[in-house]
Amino acid sequence: MRTTLTLEPDVAARIEKLRETRRQPFKDLVNEALRRGLDDMTAKTAKRRPAFRTGTHKAQLLVSDAKEALALLEEDYDRKKIGA
């Protein structure tokens, strides 16, 4: 298939550098890069991450607001600091 492709300057520079290093035609390098990229893109969608789950914790106290929670944490911290 013959088509016109507009490359960003950074991509064109990378392909040109690779072309000089490998001494391969531009067309071959673009096709290889597209194949690898497409393989990578399709592989990522096939490998879905498992859903993130959080554990549960039985609360011993029912805290009604943030100020009360902070006060309890401060109290607990002070007890640990003193060693009680």
Buried (B, 14 or more C-beta within 10 A) or exposed (E): EEEEEEEEEEEEEBBEEBBEEEEEEEEEBBEEBEEEEEEEEEEEEEEEEEEEEEEEEEEEEEEEEEEEEEEEEEEEEEEEEEEE
